[in-house]
């Protein structure tokens, strides 16, 4: 009897630990490619907070410099070229949320939440919308958008990761591929397909901390003005 109680207690404690672990339960990015060449990105991030790392809200680091995963392989763009980023809105559980934006040299940090407001342990859904430019590539007879969906800096595991890319009206994608894993890794733990309006991509396994999903969507060249590529 005592052994049974000990086993049950151990299972209960393990279960409580799993339930209280801070993590990203799901992440979906909607990436709208505009005719101007800008991207309008909406990230829907559902997290479990337990008052440890996630106390007031979450931080979102957005790189200003092209990195190993998202740098378009084109001779026309310098790796040191900064990409303008403008935050449009931030919401928590469907309501507008306070945020601040910090320029940290090679990245912009969106700091979500108020200093004096502490979150109760629970599940929260954040929606971050921002616009960024100079993300498109025109090279080797095709145009493309390269996008690192979540970056490689997150210290939380991620259960589900996905993205939808919408192209300008009249443009259809010709090829979609992706990469998974930590910085510079080229894993293939994803599924992707072209759609009538662009493409979708999703991870096929949970991610460990610092793992990411990157995508490359191609379409026929010459359908956007040269200005869309920062020329």
mmCIF file of the C-alpha atoms, coordinates in Angstrom:
data_MODEL
# 
_entry.id   MODEL 
# 
loop_
_atom_site.group_PDB 
_atom_site.id 
_atom_site.type_symbol 
_atom_site.label_atom_id 
_atom_site.label_alt_id 
_atom_site.label_comp_id 
_atom_site.label_asym_id 
_atom_site.label_entity_id 
_atom_site.label_seq_id 
_atom_site.pdbx_PDB_ins_code 
_atom_site.Cartn_x 
_atom_site.Cartn_y 
_atom_site.Cartn_z 
_atom_site.occupancy 
_atom_site.B_iso_or_equiv 
_atom_site.pdbx_formal_charge 
_atom_site.auth_seq_id 
_atom_site.auth_comp_id 
_atom_site.auth_asym_id 
_atom_site.auth_atom_id 
_atom_site.pdbx_PDB_model_num 
ATOM 1   C CA . UNK A 1 1   ? 0.000  0.000  0.000   1.00 0.00 ? 1   UNK A CA 1 
ATOM 2   C CA . UNK A 1 2   ? 2.782  2.415  0.982   1.00 0.00 ? 2   UNK A CA 1 
ATOM 3   C CA . UNK A 1 3   ? 4.617  1.734  -2.270  1.00 0.00 ? 3   UNK A CA 1 
ATOM 4   C CA . UNK A 1 4   ? 1.442  2.465  -4.213  1.00 0.00 ? 4   UNK A CA 1 
ATOM 5   C CA . UNK A 1 5   ? 0.997  5.749  -2.367  1.00 0.00 ? 5   UNK A CA 1 
ATOM 6   C CA . UNK A 1 6   ? 4.610  6.731  -3.021  1.00 0.00 ? 6   UNK A CA 1 
ATOM 7   C CA . UNK A 1 7   ? 4.272  5.991  -6.737  1.00 0.00 ? 7   UNK A CA 1 
ATOM 8   C CA . UNK A 1 8   ? 1.002  7.917  -6.950  1.00 0.00 ? 8   UNK A CA 1 
ATOM 9   C CA . UNK A 1 9   ? 2.530  10.861 -5.114  1.00 0.00 ? 9   UNK A CA 1 
ATOM 10  C CA . UNK A 1 10  ? 5.520  10.869 -7.461  1.00 0.00 ? 10  UNK A CA 1 
ATOM 11  C CA . UNK A 1 11  ? 3.267  10.812 -10.491 1.00 0.00 ? 11  UNK A CA 1 
ATOM 12  C CA . UNK A 1 12  ? 1.186  13.640 -9.039  1.00 0.00 ? 12  UNK A CA 1 
ATOM 13  C CA . UNK A 1 13  ? 4.257  15.798 -8.423  1.00 0.00 ? 13  UNK A CA 1 
ATOM 14  C CA . UNK A 1 14  ? 5.596  15.081 -11.922 1.00 0.00 ? 14  UNK A CA 1 
ATOM 15  C CA . UNK A 1 15  ? 2.239  15.954 -13.415 1.00 0.00 ? 15  UNK A CA 1 
ATOM 16  C CA . UNK A 1 16  ? 2.059  19.210 -11.473 1.00 0.00 ? 16  UNK A CA 1 
ATOM 17  C CA . UNK A 1 17  ? 5.561  20.098 -12.643 1.00 0.00 ? 17  UNK A CA 1 
ATOM 18  C CA . UNK A 1 18  ? 4.639  19.524 -16.277 1.00 0.00 ? 18  UNK A CA 1 
ATOM 19  C CA . UNK A 1 19  ? 1.476  21.588 -15.891 1.00 0.00 ? 19  UNK A CA 1 
ATOM 20  C CA . UNK A 1 20  ? 3.345  24.512 -14.297 1.00 0.00 ? 20  UNK A CA 1 
ATOM 21  C CA . UNK A 1 21  ? 6.287  24.591 -16.713 1.00 0.00 ? 21  UNK A CA 1 
ATOM 22  C CA . UNK A 1 22  ? 6.542  27.850 -18.581 1.00 0.00 ? 22  UNK A CA 1 
ATOM 23  C CA . UNK A 1 23  ? 6.421  27.197 -22.292 1.00 0.00 ? 23  UNK A CA 1 
ATOM 24  C CA . UNK A 1 24  ? 4.991  28.365 -25.599 1.00 0.00 ? 24  UNK A CA 1 
ATOM 25  C CA . UNK A 1 25  ? 1.959  26.198 -26.268 1.00 0.00 ? 25  UNK A CA 1 
ATOM 26  C CA . UNK A 1 26  ? 1.461  27.386 -29.841 1.00 0.00 ? 26  UNK A CA 1 
ATOM 27  C CA . UNK A 1 27  ? 2.820  29.974 -32.254 1.00 0.00 ? 27  UNK A CA 1 
ATOM 28  C CA . UNK A 1 28  ? 1.280  31.014 -35.555 1.00 0.00 ? 28  UNK A CA 1 
ATOM 29  C CA . UNK A 1 29  ? 2.594  33.766 -37.807 1.00 0.00 ? 29  UNK A CA 1 
ATOM 30  C CA . UNK A 1 30  ? 0.532  35.351 -40.574 1.00 0.00 ? 30  UNK A CA 1 
ATOM 31  C CA . UNK A 1 31  ? 2.952  36.963 -43.021 1.00 0.00 ? 31  UNK A CA 1 
ATOM 32  C CA . UNK A 1 32  ? 1.340  39.220 -45.604 1.00 0.00 ? 32  UNK A CA 1 
ATOM 33  C CA . UNK A 1 33  ? 3.646  40.233 -48.463 1.00 0.00 ? 33  UNK A CA 1 
ATOM 34  C CA . UNK A 1 34  ? 2.543  43.662 -49.678 1.00 0.00 ? 34  UNK A CA 1 
ATOM 35  C CA . UNK A 1 35  ? 3.096  45.010 -53.198 1.00 0.00 ? 35  UNK A CA 1 
ATOM 36  C CA . UNK A 1 36  ? 5.447  47.613 -51.753 1.00 0.00 ? 36  UNK A CA 1 
ATOM 37  C CA . UNK A 1 37  ? 7.734  44.805 -50.602 1.00 0.00 ? 37  UNK A CA 1 
ATOM 38  C CA . UNK A 1 38  ? 6.883  45.306 -46.942 1.00 0.00 ? 38  UNK A CA 1 
ATOM 39  C CA . UNK A 1 39  ? 5.745  42.426 -44.767 1.00 0.00 ? 39  UNK A CA 1 
ATOM 40  C CA . UNK A 1 40  ? 2.818  42.838 -42.390 1.00 0.00 ? 40  UNK A CA 1 
ATOM 41  C CA . UNK A 1 41  ? 3.354  40.170 -39.741 1.00 0.00 ? 41  UNK A CA 1 
ATOM 42  C CA . UNK A 1 42  ? 0.901  39.075 -37.058 1.00 0.00 ? 42  UNK A CA 1 
ATOM 43  C CA . UNK A 1 43  ? 2.237  36.619 -34.499 1.00 0.00 ? 43  UNK A CA 1 
ATOM 44  C CA . UNK A 1 44  ? -0.227 34.783 -32.265 1.00 0.00 ? 44  UNK A CA 1 
ATOM 45  C CA . UNK A 1 45  ? 1.709  33.321 -29.341 1.00 0.00 ? 45  UNK A CA 1 
ATOM 46  C CA . UNK A 1 46  ? -0.012 31.269 -26.630 1.00 0.00 ? 46  UNK A CA 1 
ATOM 47  C CA . UNK A 1 47  ? 2.081  30.831 -23.492 1.00 0.00 ? 47  UNK A CA 1 
ATOM 48  C CA . UNK A 1 48  ? 1.787  29.209 -20.098 1.00 0.00 ? 48  UNK A CA 1 
ATOM 49  C CA . UNK A 1 49  ? 3.037  31.589 -17.407 1.00 0.00 ? 49  UNK A CA 1 
ATOM 50  C CA . UNK A 1 50  ? 4.026  30.501 -13.914 1.00 0.00 ? 50  UNK A CA 1 
ATOM 51  C CA . UNK A 1 51  ? 5.483  33.708 -12.492 1.00 0.00 ? 51  UNK A CA 1 
ATOM 52  C CA . UNK A 1 52  ? 9.105  32.793 -13.118 1.00 0.00 ? 52  UNK A CA 1 
ATOM 53  C CA . UNK A 1 53  ? 10.486 34.079 -16.428 1.00 0.00 ? 53  UNK A CA 1 
ATOM 54  C CA . UNK A 1 54  ? 7.033  35.249 -17.549 1.00 0.00 ? 54  UNK A CA 1 
ATOM 55  C CA . UNK A 1 55  ? 6.089  37.678 -14.776 1.00 0.00 ? 55  UNK A CA 1 
ATOM 56  C CA . UNK A 1 56  ? 4.660  40.777 -16.459 1.00 0.00 ? 56  UNK A CA 1 
ATOM 57  C CA . UNK A 1 57  ? 4.520  39.586 -20.045 1.00 0.00 ? 57  UNK A CA 1 
ATOM 58  C CA . UNK A 1 58  ? 6.853  38.387 -22.781 1.00 0.00 ? 58  UNK A CA 1 
ATOM 59  C CA . UNK A 1 59  ? 9.686  39.890 -24.792 1.00 0.00 ? 59  UNK A CA 1 
ATOM 60  C CA . UNK A 1 60  ? 9.913  39.664 -28.566 1.00 0.00 ? 60  UNK A CA 1 
ATOM 61  C CA . UNK A 1 61  ? 13.292 40.316 -30.181 1.00 0.00 ? 61  UNK A CA 1 
ATOM 62  C CA . UNK A 1 62  ? 13.104 41.324 -33.849 1.00 0.00 ? 62  UNK A CA 1 
ATOM 63  C CA . UNK A 1 63  ? 16.463 41.334 -35.686 1.00 0.00 ? 63  UNK A CA 1 
ATOM 64  C CA . UNK A 1 64  ? 17.508 44.436 -37.612 1.00 0.00 ? 64  UNK A CA 1 
ATOM 65  C CA . UNK A 1 65  ? 20.364 42.675 -39.397 1.00 0.00 ? 65  UNK A CA 1 
ATOM 66  C CA . UNK A 1 66  ? 20.072 39.747 -41.769 1.00 0.00 ? 66  UNK A CA 1 
ATOM 67  C CA . UNK A 1 67  ? 21.116 36.562 -39.970 1.00 0.00 ? 67  UNK A CA 1 
ATOM 68  C CA . UNK A 1 68  ? 22.257 33.157 -41.164 1.00 0.00 ? 68  UNK A CA 1 
ATOM 69  C CA . UNK A 1 69  ? 18.701 31.887 -41.538 1.00 0.00 ? 69  UNK A CA 1 
ATOM 70  C CA . UNK A 1 70  ? 16.915 34.895 -43.006 1.00 0.00 ? 70  UNK A CA 1 
ATOM 71  C CA . UNK A 1 71  ? 19.554 36.659 -45.121 1.00 0.00 ? 71  UNK A CA 1 
ATOM 72  C CA . UNK A 1 72  ? 18.430 36.602 -48.767 1.00 0.00 ? 72  UNK A CA 1 
ATOM 73  C CA . UNK A 1 73  ? 21.211 35.162 -50.977 1.00 0.00 ? 73  UNK A CA 1 
ATOM 74  C CA . UNK A 1 74  ? 21.355 38.169 -53.270 1.00 0.00 ? 74  UNK A CA 1 
ATOM 75  C CA . UNK A 1 75  ? 24.269 40.355 -54.262 1.00 0.00 ? 75  UNK A CA 1 
ATOM 76  C CA . UNK A 1 76  ? 22.062 43.442 -54.100 1.00 0.00 ? 76  UNK A CA 1 
ATOM 77  C CA . UNK A 1 77  ? 21.608 43.424 -50.321 1.00 0.00 ? 77  UNK A CA 1 
ATOM 78  C CA . UNK A 1 78  ? 24.429 44.009 -47.872 1.00 0.00 ? 78  UNK A CA 1 
ATOM 79  C CA . UNK A 1 79  ? 24.388 41.844 -44.755 1.00 0.00 ? 79  UNK A CA 1 
ATOM 80  C CA . UNK A 1 80  ? 24.769 44.969 -42.618 1.00 0.00 ? 80  UNK A CA 1 
ATOM 81  C CA . UNK A 1 81  ? 21.723 46.656 -44.165 1.00 0.00 ? 81  UNK A CA 1 
ATOM 82  C CA . UNK A 1 82  ? 19.181 47.431 -41.490 1.00 0.00 ? 82  UNK A CA 1 
ATOM 83  C CA . UNK A 1 83  ? 15.543 46.470 -41.963 1.00 0.00 ? 83  UNK A CA 1 
ATOM 84  C CA . UNK A 1 84  ? 12.988 49.028 -40.768 1.00 0.00 ? 84  UNK A CA 1 
ATOM 85  C CA . UNK A 1 85  ? 10.531 47.626 -38.234 1.00 0.00 ? 85  UNK A CA 1 
ATOM 86  C CA . UNK A 1 86  ? 7.404  49.317 -36.924 1.00 0.00 ? 86  UNK A CA 1 
ATOM 87  C CA . UNK A 1 87  ? 5.119  47.823 -34.288 1.00 0.00 ? 87  UNK A CA 1 
ATOM 88  C CA . UNK A 1 88  ? 1.444  48.244 -35.211 1.00 0.00 ? 88  UNK A CA 1 
ATOM 89  C CA . UNK A 1 89  ? -0.290 46.736 -32.181 1.00 0.00 ? 89  UNK A CA 1 
ATOM 90  C CA . UNK A 1 90  ? 0.044  44.328 -29.258 1.00 0.00 ? 90  UNK A CA 1 
ATOM 91  C CA . UNK A 1 91  ? -2.814 42.439 -27.614 1.00 0.00 ? 91  UNK A CA 1 
ATOM 92  C CA . UNK A 1 92  ? -3.162 40.036 -24.709 1.00 0.00 ? 92  UNK A CA 1 
ATOM 93  C CA . UNK A 1 93  ? -6.199 37.762 -24.693 1.00 0.00 ? 93  UNK A CA 1 
ATOM 94  C CA . UNK A 1 94  ? -7.801 39.924 -27.370 1.00 0.00 ? 94  UNK A CA 1 
ATOM 95  C CA . UNK A 1 95  ? -7.374 43.226 -25.510 1.00 0.00 ? 95  UNK A CA 1 
ATOM 96  C CA . UNK A 1 96  ? -4.859 45.967 -26.249 1.00 0.00 ? 96  UNK A CA 1 
ATOM 97  C CA . UNK A 1 97  ? -1.776 45.527 -24.101 1.00 0.00 ? 97  UNK A CA 1 
ATOM 98  C CA . UNK A 1 98  ? 0.858  47.988 -22.962 1.00 0.00 ? 98  UNK A CA 1 
ATOM 99  C CA . UNK A 1 99  ? 4.276  47.601 -24.593 1.00 0.00 ? 99  UNK A CA 1 
ATOM 100 C CA . UNK A 1 100 ? 7.540  49.407 -25.071 1.00 0.00 ? 100 UNK A CA 1 
ATOM 101 C CA . UNK A 1 101 ? 10.051 49.251 -27.919 1.00 0.00 ? 101 UNK A CA 1 
ATOM 102 C CA . UNK A 1 102 ? 13.797 49.259 -27.310 1.00 0.00 ? 102 UNK A CA 1 
ATOM 103 C CA . UNK A 1 103 ? 16.457 49.599 -30.009 1.00 0.00 ? 103 UNK A CA 1 
ATOM 104 C CA . UNK A 1 104 ? 19.356 47.372 -29.012 1.00 0.00 ? 104 UNK A CA 1 
ATOM 105 C CA . UNK A 1 105 ? 21.620 47.924 -31.989 1.00 0.00 ? 105 UNK A CA 1 
ATOM 106 C CA . UNK A 1 106 ? 21.229 44.705 -33.933 1.00 0.00 ? 106 UNK A CA 1 
ATOM 107 C CA . UNK A 1 107 ? 17.621 44.137 -32.877 1.00 0.00 ? 107 UNK A CA 1 
ATOM 108 C CA . UNK A 1 108 ? 14.418 45.753 -31.699 1.00 0.00 ? 108 UNK A CA 1 
ATOM 109 C CA . UNK A 1 109 ? 12.977 44.401 -28.449 1.00 0.00 ? 109 UNK A CA 1 
ATOM 110 C CA . UNK A 1 110 ? 9.230  44.612 -27.872 1.00 0.00 ? 110 UNK A CA 1 
ATOM 111 C CA . UNK A 1 111 ? 8.747  44.526 -24.089 1.00 0.00 ? 111 UNK A CA 1 
ATOM 112 C CA . UNK A 1 112 ? 5.139  43.571 -23.352 1.00 0.00 ? 112 UNK A CA 1 
ATOM 113 C CA . UNK A 1 113 ? 3.378  44.324 -20.074 1.00 0.00 ? 113 UNK A CA 1 
ATOM 114 C CA . UNK A 1 114 ? 3.506  46.958 -17.333 1.00 0.00 ? 114 UNK A CA 1 
ATOM 115 C CA . UNK A 1 115 ? 6.257  47.079 -14.739 1.00 0.00 ? 115 UNK A CA 1 
ATOM 116 C CA . UNK A 1 116 ? 3.778  47.252 -11.862 1.00 0.00 ? 116 UNK A CA 1 
ATOM 117 C CA . UNK A 1 117 ? 1.378  44.554 -13.124 1.00 0.00 ? 117 UNK A CA 1 
ATOM 118 C CA . UNK A 1 118 ? 2.229  40.906 -12.415 1.00 0.00 ? 118 UNK A CA 1 
ATOM 119 C CA . UNK A 1 119 ? 0.410  38.134 -14.245 1.00 0.00 ? 119 UNK A CA 1 
ATOM 120 C CA . UNK A 1 120 ? -1.323 35.367 -12.379 1.00 0.00 ? 120 UNK A CA 1 
ATOM 121 C CA . UNK A 1 121 ? -0.148 31.872 -13.328 1.00 0.00 ? 121 UNK A CA 1 
ATOM 122 C CA . UNK A 1 122 ? -2.142 30.710 -16.325 1.00 0.00 ? 122 UNK A CA 1 
ATOM 123 C CA . UNK A 1 123 ? -2.415 30.643 -20.089 1.00 0.00 ? 123 UNK A CA 1 
ATOM 124 C CA . UNK A 1 124 ? -2.209 33.867 -22.093 1.00 0.00 ? 124 UNK A CA 1 
ATOM 125 C CA . UNK A 1 125 ? -2.457 34.563 -25.814 1.00 0.00 ? 125 UNK A CA 1 
ATOM 126 C CA . UNK A 1 126 ? -0.409 37.431 -27.215 1.00 0.00 ? 126 UNK A CA 1 
ATOM 127 C CA . UNK A 1 127 ? -0.919 38.948 -30.645 1.00 0.00 ? 127 UNK A CA 1 
ATOM 128 C CA . UNK A 1 128 ? 1.922  41.085 -31.991 1.00 0.00 ? 128 UNK A CA 1 
ATOM 129 C CA . UNK A 1 129 ? 1.504  42.906 -35.308 1.00 0.00 ? 129 UNK A CA 1 
ATOM 130 C CA . UNK A 1 130 ? 4.382  44.733 -36.963 1.00 0.00 ? 130 UNK A CA 1 
ATOM 131 C CA . UNK A 1 131 ? 5.546  45.872 -40.389 1.00 0.00 ? 131 UNK A CA 1 
ATOM 132 C CA . UNK A 1 132 ? 9.042  45.370 -41.746 1.00 0.00 ? 132 UNK A CA 1 
ATOM 133 C CA . UNK A 1 133 ? 10.712 46.128 -45.069 1.00 0.00 ? 133 UNK A CA 1 
ATOM 134 C CA . UNK A 1 134 ? 13.600 45.013 -47.286 1.00 0.00 ? 134 UNK A CA 1 
ATOM 135 C CA . UNK A 1 135 ? 12.850 41.339 -46.796 1.00 0.00 ? 135 UNK A CA 1 
ATOM 136 C CA . UNK A 1 136 ? 12.405 40.187 -50.398 1.00 0.00 ? 136 UNK A CA 1 
ATOM 137 C CA . UNK A 1 137 ? 15.023 38.619 -52.632 1.00 0.00 ? 137 UNK A CA 1 
ATOM 138 C CA . UNK A 1 138 ? 15.356 38.915 -56.419 1.00 0.00 ? 138 UNK A CA 1 
ATOM 139 C CA . UNK A 1 139 ? 18.035 36.518 -57.585 1.00 0.00 ? 139 UNK A CA 1 
ATOM 140 C CA . UNK A 1 140 ? 18.698 33.618 -59.961 1.00 0.00 ? 140 UNK A CA 1 
ATOM 141 C CA . UNK A 1 141 ? 15.500 33.984 -61.970 1.00 0.00 ? 141 UNK A CA 1 
ATOM 142 C CA . UNK A 1 142 ? 13.029 33.904 -59.106 1.00 0.00 ? 142 UNK A CA 1 
ATOM 143 C CA . UNK A 1 143 ? 11.728 36.127 -56.363 1.00 0.00 ? 143 UNK A CA 1 
ATOM 144 C CA . UNK A 1 144 ? 11.441 34.960 -52.780 1.00 0.00 ? 144 UNK A CA 1 
ATOM 145 C CA . UNK A 1 145 ? 10.709 35.865 -49.200 1.00 0.00 ? 145 UNK A CA 1 
ATOM 146 C CA . UNK A 1 146 ? 13.011 34.424 -46.543 1.00 0.00 ? 146 UNK A CA 1 
ATOM 147 C CA . UNK A 1 147 ? 11.593 34.470 -43.030 1.00 0.00 ? 147 UNK A CA 1 
ATOM 148 C CA . UNK A 1 148 ? 12.745 33.136 -39.686 1.00 0.00 ? 148 UNK A CA 1 
ATOM 149 C CA . UNK A 1 149 ? 9.381  32.613 -38.001 1.00 0.00 ? 149 UNK A CA 1 
ATOM 150 C CA . UNK A 1 150 ? 10.346 32.681 -34.325 1.00 0.00 ? 150 UNK A CA 1 
ATOM 151 C CA . UNK A 1 151 ? 14.090 33.290 -34.090 1.00 0.00 ? 151 UNK A CA 1 
ATOM 152 C CA . UNK A 1 152 ? 16.633 31.246 -32.154 1.00 0.00 ? 152 UNK A CA 1 
ATOM 153 C CA . UNK A 1 153 ? 16.681 33.164 -28.882 1.00 0.00 ? 153 UNK A CA 1 
ATOM 154 C CA . UNK A 1 154 ? 13.670 31.739 -27.055 1.00 0.00 ? 154 UNK A CA 1 
ATOM 155 C CA . UNK A 1 155 ? 14.476 29.983 -23.770 1.00 0.00 ? 155 UNK A CA 1 
ATOM 156 C CA . UNK A 1 156 ? 11.101 28.197 -23.722 1.00 0.00 ? 156 UNK A CA 1 
ATOM 157 C CA . UNK A 1 157 ? 10.107 24.967 -25.472 1.00 0.00 ? 157 UNK A CA 1 
ATOM 158 C CA . UNK A 1 158 ? 7.456  25.383 -28.161 1.00 0.00 ? 158 UNK A CA 1 
ATOM 159 C CA . UNK A 1 159 ? 4.766  22.745 -28.591 1.00 0.00 ? 159 UNK A CA 1 
ATOM 160 C CA . UNK A 1 160 ? 3.361  23.837 -31.973 1.00 0.00 ? 160 UNK A CA 1 
ATOM 161 C CA . UNK A 1 161 ? 4.807  26.162 -34.615 1.00 0.00 ? 161 UNK A CA 1 
ATOM 162 C CA . UNK A 1 162 ? 3.220  27.247 -37.903 1.00 0.00 ? 162 UNK A CA 1 
ATOM 163 C CA . UNK A 1 163 ? 3.043  30.085 -40.411 1.00 0.00 ? 163 UNK A CA 1 
ATOM 164 C CA . UNK A 1 164 ? 0.895  31.249 -43.304 1.00 0.00 ? 164 UNK A CA 1 
ATOM 165 C CA . UNK A 1 165 ? 2.284  33.443 -46.088 1.00 0.00 ? 165 UNK A CA 1 
ATOM 166 C CA . UNK A 1 166 ? -0.074 35.514 -48.234 1.00 0.00 ? 166 UNK A CA 1 
ATOM 167 C CA . UNK A 1 167 ? 1.254  36.951 -51.510 1.00 0.00 ? 167 UNK A CA 1 
ATOM 168 C CA . UNK A 1 168 ? -0.081 40.018 -53.341 1.00 0.00 ? 168 UNK A CA 1 
ATOM 169 C CA . UNK A 1 169 ? -3.161 39.451 -55.495 1.00 0.00 ? 169 UNK A CA 1 
ATOM 170 C CA . UNK A 1 170 ? -2.347 37.755 -58.792 1.00 0.00 ? 170 UNK A CA 1 
ATOM 171 C CA . UNK A 1 171 ? 0.904  36.168 -57.597 1.00 0.00 ? 171 UNK A CA 1 
ATOM 172 C CA . UNK A 1 172 ? 1.144  32.436 -56.919 1.00 0.00 ? 172 UNK A CA 1 
ATOM 173 C CA . UNK A 1 173 ? 4.003  30.704 -55.196 1.00 0.00 ? 173 UNK A CA 1 
ATOM 174 C CA . UNK A 1 174 ? 6.069  28.152 -57.112 1.00 0.00 ? 174 UNK A CA 1 
ATOM 175 C CA . UNK A 1 175 ? 8.095  26.552 -54.321 1.00 0.00 ? 175 UNK A CA 1 
ATOM 176 C CA . UNK A 1 176 ? 8.027  26.435 -50.530 1.00 0.00 ? 176 UNK A CA 1 
ATOM 177 C CA . UNK A 1 177 ? 10.734 24.959 -48.323 1.00 0.00 ? 177 UNK A CA 1 
ATOM 178 C CA . UNK A 1 178 ? 11.825 25.312 -44.737 1.00 0.00 ? 178 UNK A CA 1 
ATOM 179 C CA . UNK A 1 179 ? 14.476 24.661 -42.112 1.00 0.00 ? 179 UNK A CA 1 
ATOM 180 C CA . UNK A 1 180 ? 14.200 23.653 -38.465 1.00 0.00 ? 180 UNK A CA 1 
ATOM 181 C CA . UNK A 1 181 ? 16.574 23.450 -35.528 1.00 0.00 ? 181 UNK A CA 1 
ATOM 182 C CA . UNK A 1 182 ? 19.026 25.705 -33.753 1.00 0.00 ? 182 UNK A CA 1 
ATOM 183 C CA . UNK A 1 183 ? 21.167 28.416 -35.336 1.00 0.00 ? 183 UNK A CA 1 
ATOM 184 C CA . UNK A 1 184 ? 22.659 27.261 -38.667 1.00 0.00 ? 184 UNK A CA 1 
ATOM 185 C CA . UNK A 1 185 ? 20.955 23.852 -38.514 1.00 0.00 ? 185 UNK A CA 1 
ATOM 186 C CA . UNK A 1 186 ? 19.007 22.711 -41.569 1.00 0.00 ? 186 UNK A CA 1 
ATOM 187 C CA . UNK A 1 187 ? 16.531 20.231 -40.142 1.00 0.00 ? 187 UNK A CA 1 
ATOM 188 C CA . UNK A 1 188 ? 13.487 19.099 -42.094 1.00 0.00 ? 188 UNK A CA 1 
ATOM 189 C CA . UNK A 1 189 ? 10.964 18.580 -39.306 1.00 0.00 ? 189 UNK A CA 1 
ATOM 190 C CA . UNK A 1 190 ? 8.152  20.425 -41.061 1.00 0.00 ? 190 UNK A CA 1 
ATOM 191 C CA . UNK A 1 191 ? 5.359  20.027 -43.569 1.00 0.00 ? 191 UNK A CA 1 
ATOM 192 C CA . UNK A 1 192 ? 4.528  22.698 -46.123 1.00 0.00 ? 192 UNK A CA 1 
ATOM 193 C CA . UNK A 1 193 ? 2.278  23.262 -49.098 1.00 0.00 ? 193 UNK A CA 1 
ATOM 194 C CA . UNK A 1 194 ? 1.484  25.933 -51.638 1.00 0.00 ? 194 UNK A CA 1 
ATOM 195 C CA . UNK A 1 195 ? -1.982 27.493 -51.522 1.00 0.00 ? 195 UNK A CA 1 
ATOM 196 C CA . UNK A 1 196 ? -4.018 29.676 -53.866 1.00 0.00 ? 196 UNK A CA 1 
ATOM 197 C CA . UNK A 1 197 ? -2.839 32.769 -52.006 1.00 0.00 ? 197 UNK A CA 1 
ATOM 198 C CA . UNK A 1 198 ? 0.660  31.758 -50.897 1.00 0.00 ? 198 UNK A CA 1 
ATOM 199 C CA . UNK A 1 199 ? 1.766  28.897 -48.662 1.00 0.00 ? 199 UNK A CA 1 
ATOM 200 C CA . UNK A 1 200 ? 1.507  27.274 -45.253 1.00 0.00 ? 200 UNK A CA 1 
ATOM 201 C CA . UNK A 1 201 ? 4.195  25.598 -43.174 1.00 0.00 ? 201 UNK A CA 1 
ATOM 202 C CA . UNK A 1 202 ? 4.143  23.866 -39.775 1.00 0.00 ? 202 UNK A CA 1 
ATOM 203 C CA . UNK A 1 203 ? 6.533  21.964 -37.538 1.00 0.00 ? 203 UNK A CA 1 
ATOM 204 C CA . UNK A 1 204 ? 6.034  18.222 -37.177 1.00 0.00 ? 204 UNK A CA 1 
ATOM 205 C CA . UNK A 1 205 ? 7.440  18.017 -33.653 1.00 0.00 ? 205 UNK A CA 1 
ATOM 206 C CA . UNK A 1 206 ? 7.759  20.196 -30.551 1.00 0.00 ? 206 UNK A CA 1 
ATOM 207 C CA . UNK A 1 207 ? 10.775 22.501 -30.425 1.00 0.00 ? 207 UNK A CA 1 
ATOM 208 C CA . UNK A 1 208 ? 13.380 22.639 -27.690 1.00 0.00 ? 208 UNK A CA 1 
ATOM 209 C CA . UNK A 1 209 ? 14.549 26.056 -26.444 1.00 0.00 ? 209 UNK A CA 1 
ATOM 210 C CA . UNK A 1 210 ? 16.417 28.066 -29.114 1.00 0.00 ? 210 UNK A CA 1 
ATOM 211 C CA . UNK A 1 211 ? 15.046 25.985 -31.995 1.00 0.00 ? 211 UNK A CA 1 
ATOM 212 C CA . UNK A 1 212 ? 13.312 27.744 -34.846 1.00 0.00 ? 212 UNK A CA 1 
ATOM 213 C CA . UNK A 1 213 ? 11.345 27.370 -38.052 1.00 0.00 ? 213 UNK A CA 1 
ATOM 214 C CA . UNK A 1 214 ? 12.480 29.279 -41.142 1.00 0.00 ? 214 UNK A CA 1 
ATOM 215 C CA . UNK A 1 215 ? 10.769 29.386 -44.523 1.00 0.00 ? 215 UNK A CA 1 
ATOM 216 C CA . UNK A 1 216 ? 11.540 30.301 -48.118 1.00 0.00 ? 216 UNK A CA 1 
ATOM 217 C CA . UNK A 1 217 ? 8.660  30.967 -50.519 1.00 0.00 ? 217 UNK A CA 1 
ATOM 218 C CA . UNK A 1 218 ? 9.455  31.545 -54.200 1.00 0.00 ? 218 UNK A CA 1 
ATOM 219 C CA . UNK A 1 219 ? 7.369  32.971 -57.059 1.00 0.00 ? 219 UNK A CA 1 
ATOM 220 C CA . UNK A 1 220 ? 8.033  34.006 -60.692 1.00 0.00 ? 220 UNK A CA 1 
ATOM 221 C CA . UNK A 1 221 ? 10.263 37.073 -61.122 1.00 0.00 ? 221 UNK A CA 1 
ATOM 222 C CA . UNK A 1 222 ? 9.185  40.436 -62.470 1.00 0.00 ? 222 UNK A CA 1 
ATOM 223 C CA . UNK A 1 223 ? 5.758  40.611 -60.817 1.00 0.00 ? 223 UNK A CA 1 
ATOM 224 C CA . UNK A 1 224 ? 6.705  43.345 -58.349 1.00 0.00 ? 224 UNK A CA 1 
ATOM 225 C CA . UNK A 1 225 ? 8.371  46.701 -58.950 1.00 0.00 ? 225 UNK A CA 1 
ATOM 226 C CA . UNK A 1 226 ? 12.118 46.939 -58.358 1.00 0.00 ? 226 UNK A CA 1 
ATOM 227 C CA . UNK A 1 227 ? 11.410 49.232 -55.400 1.00 0.00 ? 227 UNK A CA 1 
ATOM 228 C CA . UNK A 1 228 ? 9.886  46.264 -53.572 1.00 0.00 ? 228 UNK A CA 1 
ATOM 229 C CA . UNK A 1 229 ? 13.391 44.803 -53.286 1.00 0.00 ? 229 UNK A CA 1 
ATOM 230 C CA . UNK A 1 230 ? 14.929 47.966 -51.891 1.00 0.00 ? 230 UNK A CA 1 
ATOM 231 C CA . UNK A 1 231 ? 16.499 48.940 -55.200 1.00 0.00 ? 231 UNK A CA 1 
# 
